[in-house]
Amino acid sequence: MNKDYMKIFILLLYSNYVLANGPMDLYTPSDLSSQEELDIAFNKLSLEHKNSSECYDRAHYWSYQLYRDFNIRSVKYFVFFTKKYKREIFGDWWFHVAPGVSMQNDEYILDPEFLSRPVPLKTWMNGVLDHAILKLTPIKINYEKEIVSLEDEKKSMATALDKRSIMRLKYIDSRIDYLKSELERRLLTDMPLIDVTKETWPYKSLDSNKMVDINCTETESYSEYVNDQENTYCYLIKTNMYYWAPRNIKVSEEENTLISDFSNSQVFTAFKRGFKGNFPYKFDH
């Protein structure tokens, strides 16, 4: 047995890892039957967190709470921001994570640090991407409106041959090219505008009744996110409830393994770093 196979054998023998292709392999999340169940579970999640707590510590302990108190097998949604997002939109975060719970086959996010109730996955995503939505929406609306206006003006001058008109037409072409290139650079060319509703946007006020619909690139591969930092604003990786931090996703991919159980030490560390008081559970093993 060579060293690589020996390493994998030892890893499987002494840990909670199995061979797999993605962080949701061999995992079946719970599917709740009612909004009441979902609300009860949400309201149970601890809010006594420390001011310096990290999202992945909170999310890990909340996932453990859901499992221990309600036998709910949740998932985790990790949003990873690219260098393009951090450079052009907002640079303070590089990722965010929260537990997700299925209810009648629809995905809801439980993130009581920022939300007063469970919300659909897309609603939560819009909140996570609020800086981008607030910045990009007026650019999308105003640039496309100006392009339409300039193209209409150009049509009306189609037969004009005087010097002043020719100069104006050259400016119009140049301006349209610039606006289109900026929309493309900002990834807005194919990004649709959708209606603003209480369901899609229960956050800060927008100056329009439309908002850009930003969809993070979904993947199971952490390396895809690492290697593509300029063609999208964010990546979304869904994992089972046992994943704690981005490093777990990275290492699991590198070693072609899957985390298949809670690590008692990780749960305890997540609680102690993220929350106040004494750890309220006894570990089974």
N, C-alpha and C positions, 0 to 999 in steps of 0.2 A: 504494500500500500504506500503510494507516494505521499509527500508531506501535505499537499493540498487536500487530498482525500482524507487523510488522517485528521486534519484541522476541522473539516466539515463533520466527520464522524464524532469527534469530541464535542463540537458545538451542539450537535443534535442530542447527544447523550446527556449532557449536563446543563441544558438550558431549555427555555420555552420557545425554541425555534424549530421550524420544519422547512423543507425545501419548497419553494413556490416561485411564481413568476410576478406576482403583484401583491400589494398590501391588502387586497380584499379577497384573495384566493382562499378557498376552503372556509369561508366565513359567511354565516347567514344572520343578518341583523334581525332584531325583533320588529314586528309591525303591530303598532297599537291599534285598538279597535275604535277609540273614541277621543274626541277633543278633551273630555273630562280626564281621561287617563294621562294625556299629554300635559295638561295644566297641573295636575297633582304632582307629577314627576318634576316639572319645572320649578314649582314652588317649594320643593324639598331641597333643591340645590343650595349649598352653603353660600352665604353672602359675606361671611366673616373673614374676608380675605385681607391680606396685608396690602398696604399702599404700594409697596414695591413688587407685588406679585407679577409673575409672567403669565401670558395667556396659555402656554402649554402646560404649566403646572395646574392652573385652574381647570383647564379642559380635562386633564388626566384624572384629577380627583373627582370632578363632576361625573365623568364616565364611570368611575369606580362606584360612586354613590348610586348612580342609576342601576348598576348591576347588583350591588349588595342590597339595596332597599326595595327594588322593584323587579329584579331579575330581567332588566332591560338590556339587551345587547345593542349598544349604540354604535355609531361610527364616528370618525373624526374627519372634519374638512379642514385641510391646510391650504391657505391662500398664500402663495409665494409671489412677492413683488420683484419684477425684473429691474435691472440697472436703468432701463429706459424710464420706468415708472418713478424710481427714486430720484432720477436726475430731472425729469420734466414735470412731475406731478407733486410728489411728496416723499421726502427722504428719511422720515423718522422710523418707519417700520420696514422690516424686510420679510416678515411673514405674520400671519395671524391664524389661530386655530380655535375651533369650538366643537362641541359634540353635536351630532345630528341624530335624530330619531325619526323613524318612519311611522306615519299614521295613515292607515288606509292607503298605503302605497305612495303617499306623498311625503317628501322629505321636509322636516322642520329642524331648525337650529335652536339650540338652547344655550344662550350666551347671556346670563343674567348680569354680567359686568356692564353690558351696554343696552340690554333689552329688558322690558318689563313683562314680556310674554314670549312664548315660542313663536317664531315666524317662519314662513316658507324659505327654503334655501335661497331663492333668487332675491327675496327681500333682504335677507342678511348680507348677501353678496353686494347688493347695492350700497348698503351701509358701510361695508368694509372698503368699498371703492368710492366713498363719497367725495373725497378730494378730486378724483379724476372726473366724476360726473359733474361736479360743480364747475370745474375748470373747462372741460371739453364741450359741454352742452352749448354754451353761448358761441363758442368758436364754430362748431358744426352748423348751428342755425344761421349765424351772421355771414359766414363765408359762403355757404350754399345760396343764401338769399342774394348776396352780392353777385355771385356768378350768374344767376338767372337774370338779374337786372342788366348786367353787362352784355350778356348774350342777346337779350332783347334789344338793347341799344345797338349792338353790332348789326343785327338784322335790319333795323330801321335805317342804317347808314350804308346798306349794301351797294347802292348805286352812286354814293357820293364820291367825287373824284378830286375835289379841291384839296389843296395842301393841308389846310387845317384839319379836315376830316380824315385824311390819310394818317396824319400824326396821331389823331385821337384813336383811330382803329389799331394802330401799332401799340398804343398804350393799353387799350382794352385787351388785346391778345396777350401782352406781357403780364397784365394784372390777373387775367384768368389763369394763365399758366402758373403764376405764383400761388394763387389761392388753391388750385388743385394740388400742387406739389406740397403745400403745407397741410392740406387735409390728408394726403397720403402719408406724409412724414409723421403726423400725429395719429396715424392708424384710423382715421375717421372716414375714409372713402367708403368703406363697406360696413361701417358701424351705423345701424339704423337708429332713428329717433322713435321713441315709444311714448305713449301717453303717461303722464304723471298721475298716479292714483294713490290713495292711502295705503293700498296693499303693496305697490311697487316702491313707494318712496315715503315712508313715515318719518322722515328725518328733517334736515334743515330745509328752509324755503328755497325754492328755485324761482328764477325770474321768468319762467315760461311754463306752459302746460305740457311741454315735451322734455324728454331727457334722453341722452345717449344710452344705448343699451350695450354696456360693456360686458363681454363674455370672456372670462379667463379661459385660457387653453387648458382643457382637461387632459390629464395624463396619469399613468401609473409609475412613470419613470422620473426619479429625482434628477438623473443626469440630463434628461431632456430639458428640464428647467435650467440647470447649470449652464448648458451649452447654447441656450437660445435666450439671450438677454436683450435683444433689440427688435424682435419681430412681434412682440406682444407685450402687454403691460403686466400680465400676471399669469400664473399657473395655478390650477386647482388640483390637488391630490386628495383622493378619498382613501382612508385607511380603516382597518378595524379598530376597535376601542382600545387595543393593547398598545398601540404606538403612542409614545410619549412626546418625543421631540423630533425636529427635522433630522437630527443625526441618526435616529433609529431608521428612518426611511432610507437615508443614504447608505448606511451600513448593510441593511437588509438587501438592497439592490446589489451592492458590490459582492455580497457573499451568497446571493441567490437563496435567501432564507426568508421566512415569514414569522413574525412574532405571533404566538398563538395562545398566550396567557398573560395575565397581569404579573409583573414582577413586584413582589411585596416591597422590596427596597425602593423601587421607583415610585410606587404609590405613596409610601410613607414620606419620601423626600419631597414629592410634589406637594403633599399636604403641609409639611413643616415649612417649606419655602413660601407657600402661597397663602396659607390660612392661619388664623389665630386659634388658640386653645389646644386641647389635647386630642390626639387622634382617636376617633370614636369607635373604631372597629378592632376586632381580634382576627388575625389572619388564620386561615384554615390550615395553611402549610407554610 
